Amino acid sequence: MRHIVVIGNGMVGYKFCEKLRKLADPTQVAITVFGEECRPAYDRVHLSEYFSDQNADKLTLAPARWYEEQNIQLHTGELIAWIDRRNKTVETHRGKTLSYDQLVIATGSSAFVPPIPGTDKRGVFVYRTIEDLEAIIAYGKKMRSAAVLGGGLLGLEAAKAMVDMGLETHVVEFASRLMPRQLDEVGARTLQTRIEELGIQVHLNKNTQAISGNGKLDALRFADESNLPVDMLVISAGIRPRDELGRSARLDIGPRGGIVVNDAMQTSDPAIYAIGEVALHQDIIYGLVAPGYDMAEVAARHLVGDIEKNFSGDDMSTKLKLMGVDVASFGDAFGAKSEHNAIVFEDKAKGVYKRINISADGKRLLGGMLVGDAEAYNMLLQTMQNGMALPPNPEDLILGSRGGETSGAGLDSLPDEAQICSCEAVTKGMICEAVLTGEAQSVKEIKACTKAGTGCGGCMPMVSDLFDLAQAKMGKRVRKTLCEHFNYTRQELLDIIQVKEIKSYDTLLNEYGTGDGCEVCKPAVASILASLWNELVTQQDTIQDTNDRFLANIQRGGTYSVVPRIPGGEITPDKLIVIGQVAKKYDLYTKITGGQRIDLFGAHLHQLPDIWEELIAAGFESGHAYGKSLRTVKSCVGSAWCRYGLHDSVSFAIEVEDRYKGLRSPHKLKGAVSGCARECAEAQSKDFGIIATDKGWNLYVCGNGGIKPQHALLLAQDVDKETCIKYIDRFLMFYIKTAETLTRTAPWLNKLEGGIDYLRDVVVNDCLGIGEQLEQEMQRTLAVYRCEWKEVVNNPELRAKFTHFINSEATDPAVQFDEMRGQKVPAKW
Amino acid sequence: MTNTLDYKTVSSENVTNWFKAAPVTAFPANGGACVLYRGKQIAVFNFTRRDEWYACQNLCPHKQQMILSRGMIGSEQDEPKVACPFHKRAFSLQSGKCLNADECAIATYPVKIEEGYVYIGFDEA
């Protein structure tokens, strides 16, 4: 029987075993593996997670038991010291000799420690193995500050770990920017800004000349004669292939290290293969796991006689999250390899940078980089790898969300061969088949049966979209349950609450849910309860989002804004003066909103009841700007003043706004009334818009601004006021009862089978016979309206909740303001 | 004390000082409130449903905002958590780990209830 010996039990060595065992059973090939670490192969990609839970088992790729089951001899903690090519034997450091038929070297790499004097001092570490991490954690406990040498991918991972340990963290980089191999100047600067916001100090252009200290390090000394005093240092300056066995066995070695291999992963000795980070393929060392897995596959196949598949080189495409910042780089990221045109998008405010390189003929995507928002990565990578045709305006690739298309839209057009999971070489066809054959009934099961997403996990959003796509193809309805605490859709919960007359979240959770609830189901249920019963939201304040809990809109810095209701945008000079006086007294930033009201910003939590007391005394009431509820009904000036006006749009707008004020719904609601077809109130961009005609009023519904603007559609033509209101009653209640949580009317209509025609059938023609019921339900809800702020102002117990500290009268000292154009604004975050 | 590095997790065995924060009745049911202790802001949560109390730094590491006490509490697979009101970053109240993004972990503190008062454990005098 053939005997294959594997030297090295890292991620790639393990993957090789797995692949080889699938191709050859124990009666055909015996496998022996040597690993120098004391534990079986573990997931180095997610090494930094070890800092948070220190559970080595979680990182283990397969336990020792797996090797037994697979009939693989695993020797951990045992090092191969010598390869005897003539006799085809290996010798371990314990002197044991073992013969082989074929040998696979997967010794990986070690951390490169630059030749700087002082790297032997106490407090200097590398970042490579679980043991390294354990040493770092033990040492770091007593320390205050740490520096990471190297601002590349691994270095930044290490820096994140330092921050998690609570250390003051510095990153020292020799080059003029972070991640110089993946990012250009602007990309790196964008990343740096985001990282510095976390309190990490970045030092660029620093050539470290010495590590000083007496026995233990106390500072880094740089060539520019500056110093960085620091308690510990983690070196992450690159990798060195562990090619010493290849050297001593006189295999061909590259000038800068690495065992030279051909496309079949064979070294200069055809009986010896090298894979992973130790292998030098066409002068490239691949320091990423996906190419390593590819090499493992090629070598395993070649060893069983399948010479079809070759390793043709991989690109260094990668996507990861560094300290909460998405960073991705793919293909020819710098456009260095061929003529190209770059398309660049930069948003300094949000810290987003995107760049794609398009071939000179404008037909193909060559590569690019994404910082701050890498949602498009998977689709871009697929487009590049499959040579897919580019859209007429290639910038749509990185500005895709303008059209509001979901990420699933492009998936359908991908060929079946498109590789979705590059770590495990899983194609779109494989995933869809697993779903279509019923083998995988959930995303989790796709992971189990195809292994997609079990590597770096970067493809999971795409796998999940593919699952939905395949499900939809099978005609299965994707049932959107609320969250892990309620196995019901919003509509089902609404029915339960209504039929069982449930009034509190706790009762619902006790009887129909599990666990403690969460930030998804609490406000969703709160909204349903308010829509149906319209009881004061202050009665169950801790299930409300902060805006509804404190009846104001939270702003940067933690202060709130105050919006009194100004129905139809009509206000008397006296009331305007009161708003001005209040704003002045409490030093509030003031601004006219898009909905014809006045917003007062920068109020401390404890000031809110006092401010409202004064506003209420002057006749104002809550504007519900904080709620998923009716905001404003905008109006033009109408026939009272306007020479073109057909009807009195202001009076109608005030009437409608007063009618629906305080109405809670799945999302916010906006309305408008225009006095003629010139449409100065922009009614066709609102959830409900009314436009005067010479015969009455036209009612438009389901218009939205927002991310994806949509024009409202005509629901009823030339109706009188009473009919118009009746239809709005029915329309709004129907929407409230059937929309998913946080869905505005436009996307709700888009998903409604039958669209506007069906909606008209329900609302105008009453095809379901529920018209009257909807009106009555609306009537009941509106009848119990009370101004929430009036209740709070008059109730000392509720008022007492508006305080930052529970044990002190002090205001939040963290709140700070700057000045802009003569008014205050919160300090930047 | 608006830097996340100012807050370090205290485990119950290391408590040297139990700070008497406020009476139990001052805290909302199934919700949180903020306690001031020597310039530090500590968010304290009353899980009435499970009869448990948790405390953590009030500072959300995502945008460095003093806000977590105003977040909604809940659980994920039985692990108690709080979600920041600003961008819904959720943190475990047991390990401090961020559950839905790659933010830094937050510091957590032991809480005990004695004779109707809430005490928070610190390891500094």
Interface residues (C-beta under 8 A of the other chain):
Chain A: S52 D53 K160 V163 D164 G166 L167 E168 E197 L198 G199 K321 L322 M323 G324 E484 H485 D506 L509 G515 D516 G517 C518 E519 C521 K522 P523 D541 T542 I543 D545 T546 N547 R549 F550 I554 R556 G557 G558 K801 H804 F805 I806 N807 S808 A810 D812 P813 A814 V815 W829
Chain B: M1 T2 N3 T4 L5 Y7 K8 A21 A22 A26 F27 P28 A29 N30 G31 G32 A33 C34 V35 L36 G39 Q41 V44 F47 R49 R50 L59 P61 H62 K63 Q64 Q65 M66 I67 R70 G71 M72 I73 G74 S75 E76 Q77 D78 P80 K81 A83 P85 F86 K88 A90 S95 K97 A101 D102 E103 C104 A105 A107
